[in-house]
C-alpha cells in the first residue's frame, strides 16, 4: 500500500513539494536520530559487538564481558567489563576500516 501511495505522490509531483515543506533542521535531526539508533543496535550483544547492555537500574550499562560472566537471565555483565576479545576486535577493525574510508573518501 505504501508503494502505491509513493508512486501516486511521485506521479502527481507532490513528493517534491512535501520534501521541500519539511524544514532542513528536521531533516538533519531525523538523520542523526536514525544514525544514533543504528549505533545503539551495533553496540548491543544481540546484534553487535556487545559494548553495551541493558541493566536493572539504568537503561544502558557498560558491558563487553565474556559470556561466562554475564547473568543468564538478564544478560547484564556482572564483572570483568570490557574484557571480551570480540568487543576489541570489533572496535579496532571498525576503526581501521573507518580510517581507510576517510582517507580515500
MMTF fields as JSON, N, C-alpha, C and O atoms, coordinates in Angstrom:
{
  "mmtfVersion": "1.0.0",
  "mmtfProducer": "UNKNOWN",
  "numBonds": 419,
  "numAtoms": 420,
  "numGroups": 105,
  "numChains": 1,
  "numModels": 1,
  "chainsPerModel": [1],
  "groupsPerChain": [105],
  "chainIdList": ["A"],
  "bondAtomList": [4, 2, 8, 6, 12, 10, 16, 14, 20, 18, 24, 22, 28, 26, 32, 30, 36, 34, 40, 38, 44, 42, 48, 46, 52, 50, 56, 54, 60, 58, 64, 62, 68, 66, 72, 70, 76, 74, 80, 78, 84, 82, 88, 86, 92, 90, 96, 94, 100, 98, 104, 102, 108, 106, 112, 110, 116, 114, 120, 118, 124, 122, 128, 126, 132, 130, 136, 134, 140, 138, 144, 142, 148, 146, 152, 150, 156, 154, 160, 158, 164, 162, 168, 166, 172, 170, 176, 174, 180, 178, 184, 182, 188, 186, 192, 190, 196, 194, 200, 198, 204, 202, 208, 206, 212, 210, 216, 214, 220, 218, 224, 222, 228, 226, 232, 230, 236, 234, 240, 238, 244, 242, 248, 246, 252, 250, 256, 254, 260, 258, 264, 262, 268, 266, 272, 270, 276, 274, 280, 278, 284, 282, 288, 286, 292, 290, 296, 294, 300, 298, 304, 302, 308, 306, 312, 310, 316, 314, 320, 318, 324, 322, 328, 326, 332, 330, 336, 334, 340, 338, 344, 342, 348, 346, 352, 350, 356, 354, 360, 358, 364, 362, 368, 366, 372, 370, 376, 374, 380, 378, 384, 382, 388, 386, 392, 390, 396, 394, 400, 398, 404, 402, 408, 406, 412, 410, 416, 414],
  "bondOrderList": [1, 1, 1, 1, 1, 1, 1, 1, 1, 1, 1, 1, 1, 1, 1, 1, 1, 1, 1, 1, 1, 1, 1, 1, 1, 1, 1, 1, 1, 1, 1, 1, 1, 1, 1, 1, 1, 1, 1, 1, 1, 1, 1, 1, 1, 1, 1, 1, 1, 1, 1, 1, 1, 1, 1, 1, 1, 1, 1, 1, 1, 1, 1, 1, 1, 1, 1, 1, 1, 1, 1, 1, 1, 1, 1, 1, 1, 1, 1, 1, 1, 1, 1, 1, 1, 1, 1, 1, 1, 1, 1, 1, 1, 1, 1, 1, 1, 1, 1, 1, 1, 1, 1, 1],
  "groupList": [{"groupName": "UNK", "atomNameList": ["N", "CA", "C", "O"], "elementList": ["N", "C", "C", "O"], "formalChargeList": [0, 0, 0, 0], "bondAtomList": [1, 0, 2, 1, 3, 2], "bondOrderList": [1, 1, 2], "singleLetterCode": "X", "chemCompType": "L-PEPTIDE LINKING"}],
  "groupTypeList": [0, 0, 0, 0, 0, 0, 0, 0, 0, 0, 0, 0, 0, 0, 0, 0, 0, 0, 0, 0, 0, 0, 0, 0, 0, 0, 0, 0, 0, 0, 0, 0, 0, 0, 0, 0, 0, 0, 0, 0, 0, 0, 0, 0, 0, 0, 0, 0, 0, 0, 0, 0, 0, 0, 0, 0, 0, 0, 0, 0, 0, 0, 0, 0, 0, 0, 0, 0, 0, 0, 0, 0, 0, 0, 0, 0, 0, 0, 0, 0, 0, 0, 0, 0, 0, 0, 0, 0, 0, 0, 0, 0, 0, 0, 0, 0, 0, 0, 0, 0, 0, 0, 0, 0, 0],
  "groupIdList": [1, 2, 3, 4, 5, 6, 7, 8, 9, 10, 11, 12, 13, 14, 15, 16, 17, 18, 19, 20, 21, 22, 23, 24, 25, 26, 27, 28, 29, 30, 31, 32, 33, 34, 35, 36, 37, 38, 39, 40, 41, 42, 43, 44, 45, 46, 47, 48, 49, 50, 51, 52, 53, 54, 55, 56, 57, 58, 59, 60, 61, 62, 63, 64, 65, 66, 67, 68, 69, 70, 71, 72, 73, 74, 75, 76, 77, 78, 79, 80, 81, 82, 83, 84, 85, 86, 87, 88, 89, 90, 91, 92, 93, 94, 95, 96, 97, 98, 99, 100, 101, 102, 103, 104, 105],
  "secStructList": [7, 2, 2, 2, 2, 2, 2, 2, 2, 2, 2, 2, 6, 2, 2, 2, 2, 2, 2, 2, 2, 1, 7, 2, 2, 2, 2, 2, 2, 2, 2, 2, 2, 2, 2, 2, 2, 2, 2, 2, 2, 2, 2, 1, 6, 6, 6, 1, 7, 7, 1, 3, 3, 7, 7, 1, 1, 1, 1, 7, 3, 3, 7, 7, 7, 7, 4, 4, 4, 5, 7, 6, 6, 6, 7, 7, 5, 7, 1, 7, 6, 6, 7, 7, 2, 2, 2, 2, 2, 2, 2, 2, 2, 2, 2, 2, 2, 2, 2, 2, 2, 2, 2, 7, 7],
  "xCoordList": [0.817, 0.0, 0.873, 0.584, 1.944, 2.831, 3.467, 3.646, 3.806, 4.408, 3.484, 3.915, 2.206, 1.236, 1.08, 0.976, 1.064, 0.958, 2.187, 2.065, 3.372, 4.6, 4.614, 4.995, 4.205, 4.156, 3.158, 3.441, 1.988, 0.98, 1.499, 1.297, 2.17, 2.734, 3.808, 3.924, 4.594, 5.65, 5.063, 5.541, 4.046, 3.435, 2.776, 2.868, 2.119, 1.427, 2.36, 1.943, 3.61, 4.567, 4.459, 5.083, 3.693, 3.518, 4.673, 4.873, 5.423, 6.545, 7.601, 8.107, 7.933, 8.916, 8.387, 9.143, 7.096, 6.502, 6.581, 6.9, 6.291, 6.375, 7.823, 8.072, 8.76, 10.172, 10.66, 11.459, 10.195, 10.591, 9.868, 10.367, 8.704, 7.928, 8.537, 8.292, 9.324, 9.947, 11.187, 12.045, 11.292, 12.466, 13.767, 13.776, 14.854, 16.164, 16.607, 17.255, 16.266, 16.673, 16.004, 16.62, 14.759, 14.074, 14.677, 14.82, 15.033, 15.686, 17.017, 17.336, 17.789, 19.082, 18.92, 19.655, 17.961, 17.725, 17.227, 17.586, 16.418, 15.927, 17.08, 17.16, 17.959, 19.128, 20.04, 20.561, 20.237, 21.08, 20.44, 21.133, 19.136, 18.437, 18.508, 18.713, 18.342, 18.444, 19.863, 20.052, 20.859, 22.249, 22.56, 23.247, 22.063, 22.284, 21.593, 22.139, 20.404, 19.694, 20.451, 20.554, 20.973, 21.759, 23.056, 23.504, 23.664, 24.855, 24.512, 25.291, 23.369, 22.928, 22.734, 23.122, 22.141, 21.954, 23.31, 23.49, 24.25, 25.565, 26.395, 27.333, 26.078, 26.844, 26.251, 26.864, 25.082, 24.453, 24.954, 25.628, 24.611, 25.028, 24.296, 24.911, 23.001, 22.211, 22.571, 22.537, 22.918, 23.179, 24.54, 24.906, 25.3, 26.546, 27.717, 27.825, 28.599, 29.856, 29.775, 30.735, 28.679, 28.498, 29.122, 29.531, 29.214, 29.813, 28.851, 29.281, 27.544, 26.556, 25.476, 25.26, 24.81, 23.701, 22.713, 23.039, 21.525, 20.533, 20.815, 21.331, 20.48, 20.674, 19.376, 18.448, 19.316, 18.109, 17.949, 16.855, 19.013, 18.911, 19.038, 18.484, 19.746, 19.92, 19.565, 19.748, 19.063, 18.711, 19.918, 19.811, 21.069, 22.282, 23.393, 23.544, 24.156, 25.25, 26.45, 26.293, 27.645, 28.868, 28.981, 28.723, 29.358, 29.409, 30.747, 31.791, 30.72, 31.935, 32.564, 33.761, 31.778, 32.347, 32.181, 31.38, 32.937, 32.855, 31.527, 30.927, 31.065, 29.758, 29.652, 28.562, 30.733, 30.637, 30.432, 30.069, 30.654, 30.464, 29.153, 28.885, 28.332, 27.033, 25.955, 25.998, 24.987, 23.839, 23.0, 22.669, 22.651, 21.935, 20.516, 19.978, 19.909, 18.524, 18.428, 17.684, 19.171, 19.068, 20.084, 19.854, 21.205, 22.25, 23.153, 23.985, 23.004, 23.807, 25.19, 25.346, 26.175, 27.569, 27.803, 27.65, 28.168, 28.349, 29.784, 30.034, 30.687, 32.075, 32.931, 32.457, 34.168, 35.127, 34.628, 34.627, 34.209, 33.711, 34.851, 35.996, 34.513, 35.433, 36.567, 37.689, 36.304, 37.321, 37.064, 37.839, 35.999, 35.654, 36.501, 36.508, 37.21, 38.032, 37.206, 37.688, 35.975, 35.129, 34.879, 34.851, 34.699, 34.494, 35.685, 35.518, 36.87, 38.072, 38.39, 38.865, 38.135, 38.323, 37.365, 37.757, 36.112, 35.133, 35.505, 35.354, 35.994, 36.371, 37.568, 37.53, 38.621, 39.821, 39.633, 40.088, 38.975, 38.747, 37.808, 38.012, 36.786, 35.893, 36.614, 36.356, 37.519, 38.298, 39.241, 39.41, 39.856, 40.774, 40.014, 40.46, 38.87, 38.065, 37.597, 37.624, 37.17, 36.722, 37.858, 37.655, 39.052, 40.205, 40.532, 40.799, 40.513, 40.765, 39.701, 40.015, 38.452, 37.372, 37.47, 37.173, 37.886, 38.058, 39.262, 39.24, 40.323, 41.481, 41.146, 41.6, 40.349, 40.041, 38.67, 38.196, 38.049, 36.763, 35.751, 34.609],
  "yCoordList": [-1.185, 0.0, 1.266, 2.237, 1.229, 2.386, 2.647, 3.797, 1.578, 1.731, 2.438, 3.3, 2.069, 2.713, 4.194, 5.037, 4.503, 5.91, 6.684, 7.808, 6.091, 6.76, 6.998, 8.079, 6.007, 6.168, 7.259, 8.086, 7.263, 8.279, 9.679, 10.614, 9.827, 11.127, 11.556, 12.741, 10.606, 10.93, 11.351, 12.3, 10.657, 10.991, 12.367, 13.138, 12.668, 13.947, 15.105, 16.262, 14.812, 15.858, 16.348, 17.346, 15.676, 16.104, 15.669, 16.227, 14.688, 14.205, 15.295, 15.499, 15.988, 17.075, 18.223, 18.848, 18.502, 19.552, 19.202, 20.057, 17.947, 17.508, 17.542, 17.912, 17.162, 17.167, 18.588, 18.807, 19.553, 20.943, 21.57, 22.533, 21.045, 21.606, 21.268, 21.974, 20.201, 19.81, 20.674, 20.743, 21.335, 22.193, 21.388, 20.2, 22.052, 21.393, 20.879, 19.836, 21.595, 21.153, 19.833, 18.993, 19.65, 18.383, 17.256, 16.139, 17.528, 16.506, 16.091, 14.903, 17.061, 16.776, 16.014, 15.063, 16.433, 15.762, 14.336, 13.446, 14.102, 12.754, 11.846, 10.702, 12.34, 11.551, 11.241, 10.13, 12.215, 11.994, 10.981, 10.127, 11.067, 10.121, 8.698, 7.759, 8.535, 7.203, 6.669, 5.486, 7.526, 7.102, 6.676, 5.676, 7.421, 7.037, 5.717, 4.899, 5.513, 4.253, 3.072, 2.017, 3.238, 2.169, 1.911, 0.768, 2.963, 2.78, 2.003, 1.152, 2.281, 1.551, 0.076, -0.778, -0.229, -1.622, -2.297, -3.448, -1.604, -2.179, -2.392, -3.189, -1.705, -1.846, -2.845, -3.102, -3.414, -4.351, -5.773, -6.056, -6.656, -8.05, -8.791, -9.552, -8.58, -9.414, -9.207, -10.158, -7.97, -7.72, -7.116, -6.915, -6.822, -6.112, -6.682, -7.892, -5.784, -6.217, -6.379, -6.856, -6.008, -6.227, -5.203, -5.547, -3.957, -2.927, -2.403, -1.942, -2.47, -2.009, -3.058, -3.901, -2.995, -3.9, -3.186, -2.154, -3.716, -3.148, -3.568, -4.66, -2.711, -3.022, -2.755, -2.156, -3.199, -3.012, -1.539, -0.988, -0.906, 0.467, 1.505, 2.597, 1.193, 2.127, 1.433, 0.221, 2.175, 1.537, 1.003, 0.006, 1.665, 1.222, 1.083, 1.923, 0.031, -0.212, -0.687, -1.357, -0.339, -0.769, -2.287, -2.867, -2.913, -4.373, -4.814, -4.29, -5.76, -6.267, -7.382, -7.635, -8.065, -9.161, -10.478, -10.583, -11.452, -12.779, -13.429, -13.069, -14.377, -14.992, -15.649, -15.68, -16.167, -16.828, -15.844, -16.263, -14.547, -13.548, -12.785, -11.874, -13.138, -12.498, -13.251, -14.477, -12.514, -13.136, -13.812, -13.187, -15.076, -15.835, -15.339, -15.451, -14.797, -14.351, -12.959, -12.75, -12.013, -10.623, -10.268, -9.338, -10.986, -10.67, -9.545, -9.085, -9.08, -7.981, -8.491, -9.601, -7.675, -8.002, -7.879, -6.793, -8.97, -8.963, -8.652, -8.427, -8.631, -8.326, -8.502, -8.976, -8.129, -8.25, -7.513, -8.062, -6.275, -5.498, -5.127, -4.95, -5.019, -4.657, -5.67, -5.281, -6.954, -7.997, -8.981, -9.918, -8.785, -9.724, -9.439, -8.307, -10.436, -10.213, -9.779, -9.008, -10.269, -9.886, -8.384, -7.753, -7.819, -6.379, -5.608, -4.684, -5.976, -5.247, -5.452, -4.531, -6.639, -6.858, -5.966, -5.352, -5.893, -5.039, -3.573, -2.853, -3.125, -1.719, -1.38, -0.4, -2.176, -1.85, -2.065, -1.243, -3.15, -3.353, -2.283, -1.793, -1.923, -0.853, 0.473, 1.249, 0.741, 1.978, 2.017, 3.058, 0.883, 0.82, 0.998, 1.734, 0.332, 0.476, 1.919, 2.473, 2.527, 3.923, 4.84, 5.747, 4.613, 5.443, 5.312, 6.313, 4.09, 3.903, 4.57, 5.209, 4.425, 5.047, 6.57, 7.229, 7.13, 8.584, 9.039, 10.129, 8.218, 8.582, 8.621, 9.504, 7.655, 7.548, 8.126, 7.952, 8.799, 9.457, 8.539, 8.941],
  "zCoordList": [0.0, 0.0, 0.0, -0.7, 0.802, 0.842, -0.518, -0.918, -1.222, -2.539, -3.514, -4.28, -3.481, -4.365, -4.015, -4.905, -2.736, -2.317, -2.773, -3.26, -2.62, -3.034, -4.54, -4.991, -5.318, -6.778, -7.156, -8.023, -6.508, -6.814, -6.483, -7.257, -5.329, -4.971, -5.955, -6.269, -6.446, -7.409, -8.75, -9.371, -9.187, -10.48, -10.43, -11.385, -9.326, -9.197, -8.857, -8.894, -8.527, -8.196, -6.764, -6.404, -5.958, -4.573, -3.683, -2.605, -4.124, -3.317, -3.142, -2.038, -4.218, -4.125, -3.279, -2.535, -3.387, -2.58, -1.094, -0.268, -0.758, 0.637, 1.143, 2.291, 0.298, 0.694, 0.95, 1.86, 0.166, 0.38, 1.565, 2.146, 1.937, 3.044, 4.404, 5.382, 4.477, 5.743, 5.953, 5.073, 7.108, 7.367, 7.376, 7.701, 7.016, 6.944, 8.306, 8.39, 9.373, 10.706, 11.086, 11.741, 10.684, 10.972, 10.154, 10.652, 8.91, 8.084, 8.693, 8.743, 9.154, 9.761, 11.076, 11.341, 11.894, 13.175, 12.971, 13.742, 11.96, 11.674, 11.26, 11.707, 10.422, 10.02, 11.194, 11.302, 12.073, 13.26, 14.202, 14.756, 14.385, 15.254, 14.726, 15.494, 13.431, 12.828, 12.976, 13.259, 12.789, 12.95, 14.374, 14.582, 15.362, 16.76, 17.097, 17.836, 16.562, 16.804, 16.195, 16.82, 14.995, 14.371, 15.136, 15.223, 15.69, 16.518, 17.784, 18.215, 18.377, 19.565, 19.258, 20.055, 18.119, 17.721, 17.516, 17.913, 16.911, 16.65, 17.903, 17.884, 18.988, 20.211, 21.205, 22.241, 20.921, 21.844, 21.61, 20.62, 22.538, 22.414, 21.307, 20.56, 21.193, 20.293, 18.824, 18.044, 18.434, 17.021, 16.755, 15.597, 17.8, 17.56, 18.321, 18.519, 18.749, 19.354, 20.859, 21.464, 21.486, 22.909, 23.817, 24.926, 23.394, 24.233, 25.286, 26.343, 25.007, 25.978, 26.151, 25.28, 27.272, 27.558, 28.455, 29.043, 28.566, 29.466, 30.894, 31.133, 31.844, 33.253, 34.004, 33.46, 35.249, 36.042, 36.431, 36.313, 36.887, 37.365, 36.255, 36.374, 35.194, 34.088, 32.78, 32.661, 31.795, 30.521, 29.758, 29.043, 29.907, 29.231, 30.257, 31.144, 30.13, 31.057, 30.249, 29.229, 30.705, 30.044, 30.141, 31.196, 29.065, 29.032, 28.475, 28.865, 27.577, 26.972, 27.764, 27.629, 28.6, 29.377, 28.622, 27.693, 29.031, 28.425, 28.798, 29.811, 27.998, 28.275, 29.645, 30.217, 30.184, 31.488, 32.638, 33.737, 32.416, 33.461, 33.317, 34.1, 32.331, 32.148, 32.909, 33.011, 33.441, 34.091, 33.019, 32.011, 33.217, 32.189, 31.976, 30.874, 33.009, 32.894, 32.283, 31.325, 32.827, 32.361, 31.286, 30.513, 31.216, 30.249, 30.681, 29.899, 31.939, 32.453, 32.816, 33.325, 32.55, 32.841, 34.347, 34.906, 35.006, 36.455, 36.866, 38.051, 35.982, 36.29, 35.058, 34.025, 35.163, 34.057, 32.815, 31.713, 33.003, 31.875, 30.935, 31.351, 29.683, 28.601, 28.451, 28.127, 28.678, 28.574, 27.44, 27.249, 26.694, 25.634, 24.39, 23.905, 23.868, 22.667, 21.447, 20.618, 21.338, 20.21, 20.209, 19.152, 21.386, 21.511, 20.969, 20.174, 21.386, 20.969, 19.497, 18.833, 18.981, 17.538, 16.756, 15.763, 17.199, 16.524, 16.576, 15.589, 17.728, 17.873, 16.988, 16.245, 17.061, 16.291, 14.791, 13.995, 14.389, 12.949, 12.392, 11.282, 13.159, 12.726, 12.616, 11.696, 13.549, 13.499, 12.312, 11.677, 12.013, 10.871, 9.567, 8.686, 9.433, 8.219, 8.078, 6.98, 9.172, 9.12, 8.698, 7.891, 9.235, 8.868, 7.377, 6.712, 6.853, 5.418, 4.567, 3.563, 4.96, 4.188, 4.214, 3.217, 5.35, 5.412, 4.601, 4.027, 4.541, 3.739, 2.25, 1.523, 1.811, 0.385, 0.021, -1.102, 0.958, 0.77, 0.155, -0.071]
}
